[in-house]
Each structure stands twice: as C-alpha cells, then as structure tokens.
Amino acid sequence: MVRRIFALVALVALVAAGCGGNERSAVTSGAGGSPPATASGGTTSASPAACPSEQNKKFAKTRFAADAGLAFGAFHRWIWKPYQAGTFQSGAEGRTAAMVKAAAAGAFALNRLNAARKLVDDDPTLCKALKQPLDALWNSVNGLTEKLRSGNLNPAEIGTVGGAIDAFRDRSEQAGTEIKDREPPSLGN
C-alpha cells in the first residue's frame, strides 16, 4: 500500500513537472492565458479575434477528443466511482487512499484538460464553440483537485463537477466532436 501511494505521489510530481513549457505566441492563442469564466456558466462563444482562421495543428480535433477522453476517464474511474460508492464520506474505510488517488487523478485530468485547451486554440471550429466552456470546466476541476489535495472536500462538489463534465461532453457533440471516456493506465487498484 505504501509503495502504491509513493508511486502515485511520484506520478503526480512527474505530471506536474510536465505541465509547463511550450510557450506559444500571443498571435495564435489570443491573450496567452485563458479568459475568466462567464457568469452564465461559460455558455458564450469565444470572440472571433481570439480564434484562428485556419487549423494550426494536424489532427487537432482528434487529439482534443483523446485528451478530453483521458481526463474524463480519470475523473470517472478515480473520483466519480468512489464518490458513488461513498468512499469520500467521513469515516469510510479506505478514505485516505481514495483521496490520494483522487488527487492524483485530478492532477492528471488537469494536465490533459490543459493539453485540450491548447488544441482548442488551434482549431477554429473548436475554438468558437468550446473555448469558454472548456475554460470554465478546467476551473471547476482545478477547484475540486485543490480541495482533494487539502482534504477539505464536500462530496457534493464532485456531483457538480460530474454534471459540468456531462454538459461539456454534450456541447462538444453538438460542435461535432464526440468525446469517449478513455481510462488511463493504472498503477494498481
């Protein structure tokens, strides 16, 4: 058990170290950072000036769907399922291990959502339809991950993020990109 926790901590450190780098010019990605989420839940589209006029990376939609699928798969496997089983409730058996795994899965999901955000910036169709909703989703997953890391989690917040993921998946399908959950490789149960 200690080895698995150590392996998860090492994995989180490697994922966090891999999140940086690859700076891009302000011309391609707009302001260089993500805009704040809108008060209406991120339902408005990105401004045309911030979106490219043509695709800048090959297979951006396919790579976007793969990255988002990995993020959603990690969320469902290590955060949503334990939440449904009641593992995050105070006093539940295996709560600490589930929280550590959920925090690692949250960090992985953030990494893959960040990669998906960069790909959305490179495709005009995705950018116009999904930029702001994806930024809002990233912010909510980030908030949940921070609470998982600190241990101050209200389990109802997991349901809120799960609903946001399902809503984003529906919006993505309306934009022409289907996202299927893909379970990332596991270090063990």
Stockholm file with secondary structure:
# STOCKHOLM 1.0

chainA/1-189         MVRRIFALVALVALVAAGCGGNERSAVTSGAGGSPPATASGGTTSASPAACPSEQNKKFAKTRFAADAGLAFGAFHRWIWKPYQAGTFQSGAEGRTAAMVKAAAAGAFALNRLNAARKLVDDDPTLCKALKQPLDALWNSVNGLTEKLRSGNLNPAEIGTVGGAIDAFRDRSEQAGTEIKDREPPSLGN
#=GR chainA/1-189 SS CHHHHHHHHHHHHHHHHTTSCCCCCHHHHTTSSCCCCCTTSSCSCCCGGGSCSSCCSTTHHHHHHHHHHHHHHHHIIIIIHHHHHTTTSTTCTTHHHHHHHHHHHHHHHHHHHHHHHHHHTTCHHHHHHHHHHHHHHHHHHHHHHHHHHHTCCCTHHHHHHHHHHHHHHHHHHHTTCCCCCCCCCCSCC
#=GC SS_cons         CHHHHHHHHHHHHHHHHTTSCCCCCHHHHTTSSCCCCCTTSSCSCCCGGGSCSSCCSTTHHHHHHHHHHHHHHHHIIIIIHHHHHTTTSTTCTTHHHHHHHHHHHHHHHHHHHHHHHHHHTTCHHHHHHHHHHHHHHHHHHHHHHHHHHHTCCCTHHHHHHHHHHHHHHHHHHHTTCCCCCCCCCCSCC
//
